[in-house]
Amino acid sequence: MKTAVLYIGTACHLCDFAKNILEPIFESKEWDLKKVNINTSDTLREKYRNSIPVVSFPSGKEKGWPFTESQIRDLVKSEDESIYN
């Protein structure tokens, strides 16, 4: 199973919006969506504090907020295709 990481923060309403977009997409593609709170690490907090939510893909590609369902579907498709090439 492929895994994407969603970097989130505490009490982040944009992160809730992102989860609502991402979860159905990743479930339909049988991907795991790992949620990581940036406040658990000084390194993550420094890197993402001004850009959460951010979704990170296995290839290393990242997409920060704002994003649309269509943009995420395109990125997932690209990731799926690159795995088989």
N, C-alpha and C positions, 0 to 999 in steps of 0.2 A: 504494500500500500504506500502510495506517495504521501508526503507530508508537507504542508505549508505552515508557516508560522505567522500568527497575527500578534504584533506587538501592540499592547494596550496599556492604559494607565488606570489609576484608581478614580472612580467617579467620572469617567470620560463618556459623555453622551455621544460623541462622534464614534467612539469605539463600539457602542451599542448599535448605532446605525450600520457600521461596517460588518459587525457580526450578523446582522439581519440580512445583509446582502450576500455575505460569503458562505454562511453555513449551508443554505440549500444548494448552492453551486457545488461545493466540495462534497457534500453528501451524494449528490446525483452522479458525480464522477468517481465515487468511492475513494476519495482522498481523506486523509486525516487533517484536521485543522487544529494545530496546537496553539493555545493562547498563552502568551508570556507577558506578565506585567513588568514593565520596564523599571518599576520601583524596587524590584528584587535584586538589582545589580547597578552599581555606580556606572559601569561601562555602558550598559543599555540605556540608563537614564541620560547620560551625557550624549549618546549618539542619537536618541529618538525623542528627546523631551519636547522638541518644537514641531514634531512631524507626525505624532501618533494620531490615528491608527496607521500602521504600516503592515502590509502583507509581504512576506518573503517566500520565494519559491525555491525549490530544490536546486535550480541552476544558479541561484544567487541573485536573480532579478528581484527587485523590490518595487512595490507600488504604494506610495503614500496617499493619504486622503487629500483631496476628494477622488473617489473612483466610482465608476458605474458598474452595474451588473454586466453590461456588454464588454467593458474593458477587462474585467476579471475573467469572463468566459474566454475571451481571445487569448489572454495570458495562459490560462489553463490548457487550452487547445495547443498553444505553442509549446508548452512544457511537455504535454503528452506526445506530441510529434517528435520533439527533440530526443526523447528517451529512446525511441525506436530507430532513430537514424544513426 
